[in-house]
Amino acid sequence: MKVKCKVEEKSSFKRSLKRLNQKTKKRVKEAIEILKEKPFSGKTLKGKYKRLWKYRIGRYRIIYLPKSCYIQLILISLRDSVY
């Protein structure tokens, strides 16, 4: 049995999630389930955001902070505007 990490959704993540259409929300929820099992499956950001990670969902990116068995979801937005 795989251990699932605890997930905290910041208010900025919740706000941005509300703006998405149903199809994209479903894809985001599926991605969160993947991140719960493998929190380091995304890629690291660079520069002043080097502690944060990104996970790609088509044109969207989830920005998050992974720890050993804890994930803090910070933001989801289009690739063009997230950085």
Secondary structure, 3 states (H helix, E strand, C coil): CCCCCEEEECHHHHHHHHCCCHHHHHHHHHHHHHHHHCCCCCEECCHHHCCCEEEEECCEEEEEEEECCEEEEEEEEEHHHHC
